[in-house]
């Protein structure tokens, strides 16, 4: 087997199985840091052996077997050290409950291990940034370098963030059991928020050369599907899956053949991923059935309902902007926030008149957005639709100066130039 073929097989197996592997090992060892170390040991063993011996018939079972053996060796060494310290009169190294677990009896891992791992990596003691990084590392199987590139941080900073998160969980003796009652509801919100954050960073990168990070967006969609399978009776979880699938269906259409950003209304809808759309609409229908039975819904369900309006419109001009505007009014009541208001301004500007959208923007506190390009870019779009090309160009120039994403900057500069080109020529 060639080295390249073996490397591809190892990468595929690791991406597919790492979450279940780390989850199972965490369940067995009750130590997330140790579990990841054991999984990494198994990965290194695969890198050494598979190119020579070939890819095993069941890569997942092979990795689990190797990791389990390494775990047994670890606990045996720890238990031997405990006995030695006892012999010389020192305090026991391990308590009774910490002595070597029967890892050999634990052959298979269960699907719930992944769900447990997601909830553990989104522990409320961790900061939102740490939750996102730890989730991508443990559940997504991404390397520190990949996570650093996704969030535009150094490898060292991300590594420190992940290390501190694991240390925090260890010091807090965070349980690997699924939370129940109010704690589960609160943690579920954190889990969904992290997945949504990861998707948004992949769908519209806040900085860097690339307009999108498809690897992050795809990873978020995978996590959302996983969560929906494990928590199938929550409309908000299904709403999150629906939202991400429908939004993600447009990724191929968001760049032209030159790699330049393409706005929603100019996209070739024939290139939208119909499989993702079908998945999203199916998840949304299931959420609607649960909502009809009295289950509460929230912002993800409402946003998915809005996204479905775009997915169902075969052409941009078929979009039911009035219905979207009504839905944004409901969303603004259910989950008020500045970004919702900006999107509501866009919807009202399309549904009624640009002046209606501008009126909503005028009521926003500009300080809330700091140096974000969001408000001036939307204002420029509404000015353009109202025929106020000088004002539109000025707004787009301001937005271009604010963005840290090169793709977005190029798009905004191009729109500014287009509007300047529409100004009356001096006589």
MOTAPE-V213924 format. One record per pair of residues at least 24 apart in sequence whose C-alpha atoms are under 8 Angstrom apart, sorted by the first residue. I is the first residue (numbers start at 0). J is the second residue. Records with the same first field share a line. If there is no record, write none. Layout:
# MOTAPE-V213924
I=J ; J
This chain:
# MOTAPE-V213924
0=50 ; 51 ; 53
1=50
2=50
5=46 ; 49 ; 50 ; 53 ; 54
6=46 ; 50
8=54
9=42 ; 45 ; 46
12=58 ; 59
13=42 ; 140
14=139 ; 140 ; 141
16=59
17=137 ; 138 ; 139 ; 140
18=113 ; 116 ; 137 ; 138 ; 139 ; 140
19=108 ; 109 ; 110 ; 112 ; 113 ; 138
20=59 ; 62 ; 63 ; 108
21=116 ; 137
22=112 ; 113 ; 115 ; 116
23=108 ; 109 ; 112 ; 113
24=66 ; 67
25=116 ; 175
26=112 ; 175
27=100 ; 102 ; 105
28=100
29=174 ; 175
30=169
31=165 ; 169
32=165
35=137
37=66 ; 67 ; 69 ; 70
38=62 ; 63 ; 66
40=66 ; 69
41=65 ; 66
64=106
67=102 ; 103
68=103
70=102
71=99 ; 102 ; 103
74=98 ; 99 ; 100
75=99
111=229
113=138
114=225 ; 226 ; 229
115=175 ; 176 ; 177
116=175
117=190
118=177 ; 178 ; 186 ; 187 ; 190
119=173 ; 174 ; 175
121=186 ; 189 ; 190 ; 193
122=168 ; 186 ; 189
123=186 ; 189
124=167 ; 168
125=164 ; 167
127=193
129=160 ; 161 ; 164
130=164 ; 193
131=193 ; 194 ; 196 ; 197
132=157 ; 160 ; 161
133=161 ; 164
139=218 ; 222
149=200 ; 201 ; 212 ; 215
150=200
151=206 ; 207
191=223 ; 236 ; 239
194=219 ; 222 ; 223
195=219 ; 239 ; 243
198=243
202=247 ; 250
204=404
205=402 ; 403 ; 404
206=402 ; 403 ; 404 ; 405
207=403 ; 404 ; 405
208=404 ; 405 ; 406
209=404 ; 405 ; 406
210=260 ; 404 ; 405 ; 406 ; 407
213=250
216=247
217=247
219=243
220=244 ; 247
232=289
233=286 ; 289 ; 294
234=285 ; 286 ; 287 ; 289 ; 290 ; 294 ; 295 ; 296 ; 300
235=286 ; 296 ; 297 ; 298 ; 299 ; 300
236=299
237=282 ; 283 ; 285 ; 286 ; 300
238=282 ; 283 ; 286 ; 299 ; 300 ; 301 ; 302 ; 303
239=299 ; 300 ; 303
240=279 ; 282
241=278 ; 279 ; 280 ; 281 ; 282 ; 283 ; 300 ; 303
242=279 ; 299 ; 300 ; 302 ; 303 ; 304 ; 306
243=279 ; 303
244=275 ; 276 ; 278 ; 279
245=275 ; 276 ; 279 ; 280 ; 303 ; 306 ; 307 ; 310
246=306
247=275
248=272 ; 273 ; 274 ; 275 ; 276
259=406 ; 410
260=406 ; 407 ; 410
264=315
265=315
268=313 ; 314
276=310
280=307
297=333 ; 334
298=330 ; 333 ; 334
301=326 ; 330
302=330
319=350
320=346 ; 347 ; 349 ; 350
321=346 ; 347 ; 349 ; 350 ; 351
324=350
337=363 ; 367 ; 368
341=373 ; 374 ; 377
345=377 ; 381
348=381
353=381 ; 382 ; 384 ; 385
354=381 ; 385
356=381
357=381
370=401
371=398 ; 401 ; 402
372=397 ; 398 ; 399 ; 400 ; 401 ; 402
373=398
374=398
376=411
383=418
388=418 ; 419 ; 421 ; 422
389=418 ; 419 ; 422
391=415 ; 418
392=416 ; 417 ; 418 ; 419
